[in-house]
Amino acid sequence: MYRYEVIIYWSTEDAVFVAEVPELPGCMAHGETQTDALRNANEAIDLWIHTAREFGDPVPEPKGRRLMLA
């Protein structure tokens, strides 16, 4: 499982859940349920990373949440 942020939302236009991975430009997937969309997003992340490495493009490290201390 990857540690990239995945945003899942309902698309009324397409009548599916859409899962976007903001840290990987153009990386998104969809599914009939939120679970399907997330599973498909993980496959899309795998393909995105594989393709980037194949072409020698950089693969960003997952940002995750950072705790801000005062």
Secondary structure, 3 states (H helix, E strand, C coil): CCCCCCEEEEECCCCEEEEECCCCCCCEEEECCHHHHHHHHHHHHHHHHHHHHHCCCCCCCCCCCCCCCC
